[in-house]
Amino acid sequence: MVQKIGILGAMREEITPILELFGVGFEEIPLGGNVFHKGVYNDKEIIVAYSKIGKVHSTLTTTSMILAFGVQKVLFSGVAGSLIKGLKINDLLVANQLVQHDVDLSAFDHPLGFIPESAIFIETSESLNALAKKIANEQHIALKEGVIASGDQFVHSKERKEFLVSEFKASAVEM
């Protein structure tokens, strides 16, 4: 069975370089208000799409990838804002954990970021992270690991950035 991998970005600008890297031959399939690009690369079926900004759009697009195309693994490629020194523009950061910084159920005595029957932090795929490290090493690309915080807001204030570092030990934030 051919492995099916989904690659997702929030904005068109985030998936265009990926499609250019793969080259021609990807079929465009409109579905649910999105366009999915389907092709084969290194004996793997690849589905590439941009979801639009926000967790709801990301969830809808990811669900479509899984249900309509049978995607088994999903990679998210996109832009994030650095929260720590030593992380610069064009650096490659691989998430070892993810957190939703805008989830607040503290009225029910839950810590920030916590979702009942889940956790504050979501672990990422060790096998995909190992593959990213291997490829980065082969390509002589510096790769860093850290917590990526996600939320449906553009974080721009110094105070909020400092909060995300102190509360979640986040290295970067995205939406």
C-alpha positions in Angstrom: 0.0 0.0 0.0 1.3 3.4 -0.9 1.8 5.7 2.1 -0.3 8.9 1.8 1.1 12.1 3.3 -0.7 15.4 3.7 1.2 18.7 3.7 -0.8 21.6 5.0 -0.1 25.4 5.2 -2.4 28.1 6.4 -1.7 30.5 3.4 -1.1 30.0 -0.3 2.4 31.5 0.2 3.3 28.7 2.5 2.5 25.8 0.1 3.7 27.4 -3.2 7.4 26.6 -2.5 6.5 23.1 -1.6 4.6 22.6 -4.9 7.5 24.2 -6.8 9.9 21.7 -5.1 7.8 18.8 -6.2 7.5 20.1 -9.7 4.7 19.5 -12.3 2.3 16.7 -12.4 0.1 17.4 -9.4 -3.6 17.2 -10.1 -5.7 20.0 -8.7 -8.9 18.8 -6.9 -11.4 21.3 -5.6 -13.3 20.1 -2.5 -15.1 21.9 0.3 -13.9 25.4 -0.7 -10.3 24.4 -1.0 -8.0 23.1 -3.7 -6.1 20.0 -3.0 -2.9 19.2 -5.0 -2.5 15.4 -5.4 0.6 13.8 -6.8 3.3 11.2 -6.2 6.8 11.8 -4.9 9.4 9.2 -4.0 6.7 6.4 -4.1 4.5 8.3 -1.7 1.1 9.9 -2.5 1.3 13.5 -1.5 -1.7 15.8 -0.9 -0.9 19.5 -0.5 -3.3 22.2 0.4 -3.6 25.5 2.2 -6.4 25.8 4.8 -6.7 29.5 5.3 -5.9 31.1 8.7 -7.2 29.7 11.9 -7.8 26.4 13.8 -11.3 25.9 12.3 -10.0 26.1 8.7 -7.0 24.0 9.6 -9.3 21.3 11.1 -11.6 21.3 8.1 -8.8 20.9 5.6 -7.0 18.2 7.7 -10.3 16.3 8.1 -10.9 16.5 4.3 -7.3 15.2 3.7 -8.0 12.2 5.9 -11.6 11.4 4.8 -11.4 12.2 1.1 -7.8 11.2 0.3 -6.9 8.6 3.0 -4.0 10.6 4.3 -2.2 8.8 7.1 0.2 11.5 8.3 -0.1 15.3 8.2 2.8 17.7 8.1 2.2 21.4 8.7 4.6 23.8 7.1 4.3 27.5 7.8 5.5 30.7 9.3 5.7 31.2 13.0 6.9 34.0 15.2 10.0 33.4 17.3 9.6 33.8 21.1 13.2 33.0 22.1 16.7 34.3 21.4 18.6 32.3 18.9 15.7 31.6 16.6 15.9 33.8 13.5 14.1 34.4 10.3 14.4 31.3 8.0 15.4 29.0 10.8 13.8 25.6 10.8 11.9 24.7 14.0 10.4 21.3 14.5 7.7 21.0 17.2 8.3 18.4 19.8 5.1 19.5 21.5 2.1 21.7 20.5 -0.1 23.8 22.8 -3.2 25.9 22.2 -2.4 29.0 24.1 -5.8 30.6 23.7 -7.7 27.7 25.4 -8.9 29.0 28.8 -11.1 26.7 31.0 -9.7 28.2 34.2 -13.3 28.9 35.3 -13.6 25.2 35.8 -10.3 24.9 37.7 -8.3 23.7 34.6 -4.9 25.1 33.8 -4.5 27.3 30.7 -4.2 25.3 27.5 -5.8 22.2 29.0 -8.7 20.4 27.2 -10.6 17.8 29.2 -9.8 14.2 28.2 -6.7 15.5 26.5 -3.7 17.4 27.9 -2.1 20.8 27.8 0.7 19.6 25.5 0.1 17.5 22.4 3.1 15.3 21.5 4.3 15.3 17.9 5.4 12.3 15.8 8.8 11.1 16.9 9.3 9.3 13.5 8.4 12.4 11.5 10.7 14.5 13.7 13.5 12.0 13.3 13.0 12.1 9.5 13.1 15.9 9.5 16.4 15.8 11.5 17.9 13.3 9.1 16.9 15.4 6.0 18.1 18.6 7.6 21.4 17.0 8.5 21.9 15.7 4.9 21.1 19.1 3.5 23.3 20.9 6.1 20.3 22.9 7.4 20.3 23.9 11.1 17.2 22.5 12.8 15.9 23.4 16.2 13.3 21.7 18.3 10.8 23.3 20.7 7.2 23.9 21.8 5.0 25.7 19.2 2.1 27.6 20.6 -1.0 28.0 18.4 -4.0 30.3 18.8 -6.5 32.2 16.8 -4.8 35.6 17.4 -1.8 37.4 16.1 0.6 37.7 19.0 2.5 41.0 18.8 2.8 42.4 22.4 6.0 41.8 24.3 3.9 40.9 27.4 2.0 38.2 25.6 5.2 36.8 24.1 6.9 36.7 27.5 3.7 35.0 28.9 3.9 32.2 26.3 7.5 31.5 27.1 6.9 31.5 30.9 3.6 29.6 30.9 4.3 27.1 28.1 8.1 27.3 27.5 7.1 28.0 23.9 9.8 28.6 21.3 7.5 30.0 18.6 3.9 31.0 18.2 1.6 30.7 15.1 -2.0 30.9 14.2 
